[in-house]
Each structure stands twice: as C-alpha cells, then as structure tokens.
C-alpha cells in the first residue's frame, strides 16, 4: 500500500525496481511460469524489504506460497496485480507526469497492465 508520506526511493532502489519491472515484463510476456513465480516471490520480496515496503513483501510471499490456484490464468491475474503495484510505486516516486507503464515497450503491454505472451491460447483440455 502506498502512503502519502512515503519518502522518495534512493537511486539504487529506484534502479533496482526498474530492473525488476523489466524482468517481470519480459518473463510475463514470454510465459515462463517458473521464472515468473521466482521473480514474483523472491526478487520482489527482497526489493520490498530493502525499500521498507513490508506489505508488498508479504503479498509477494503469499503470491507463491499462500494457496493453490485454480489454474494458470488465476495465477497470472495475481502476478499482473503485483506488477501494477510495483508500477505505481515507481511512478509515484518520480515525475508525476510519467506513467511507469510507458517505460515498457508497447508490444510488451496489452490493455491495462495485462501482458499476454504472443501465441498463447491457454491450457489444452
């Protein structure tokens, strides 16, 4: 959760967040669920703890270890929510006129933060 009195991120934390978001965008687009789970849980949690975002650290842990998912799509919805949260942290720290999602190439994004790998049609029944 973002707070109004949140202090700006240090340069090192901001660069780390930009790198983390770049990795998440790429892996989300490529559809590698294992790598996505690893980044979402461990790397996001590490970054969140360093930056003092304890709620985000907890949410990223619950994302992978909290409960089983009905399927791939329900997991990806939660990952998209986590990515959107990280984008808000980044955009609220810097220039308010810059939207963090604008930093990702347009072919990596579809709609409002929902990245679908090209050619992905879901699980075969």
Residue pairs with C-beta under 8 A, 6 or more apart in sequence:
1 55
2 88
2 89
2 92
6 92
6 93
8 93
9 17
9 51
9 89
9 93
13 47
13 50
13 51
14 90
14 93
14 94
16 47
16 50
17 47
17 51
17 86
17 89
17 90
18 90
18 103
20 39
20 43
20 44
20 47
20 86
21 83
21 86
21 87
21 90
21 100
21 103
21 104
22 104
23 39
23 43
24 36
24 39
24 40
24 44
24 79
24 83
24 86
25 83
25 104
25 108
25 109
25 115
26 108
27 35
27 36
27 39
28 36
28 76
28 79
28 80
28 83
28 115
28 117
29 108
29 115
29 116
29 117
29 118
30 117
31 117
31 120
33 72
33 75
36 79
37 63
37 64
37 75
40 60
40 63
40 64
40 79
40 82
41 60
41 61
41 63
41 64
41 65
44 56
44 57
44 60
44 82
44 86
45 57
45 60
45 61
47 53
48 54
48 56
48 57
48 60
49 57
51 89
53 89
56 85
56 86
56 89
59 82
59 85
60 82
63 78
63 79
63 82
69 75
69 78
71 123
72 122
72 123
73 122
80 113
80 114
80 115
83 113
83 115
84 112
84 113
86 100
87 99
87 100
87 101
87 113
88 100
90 100
91 98
91 99
91 100
101 109
101 113
108 115
109 115
110 116
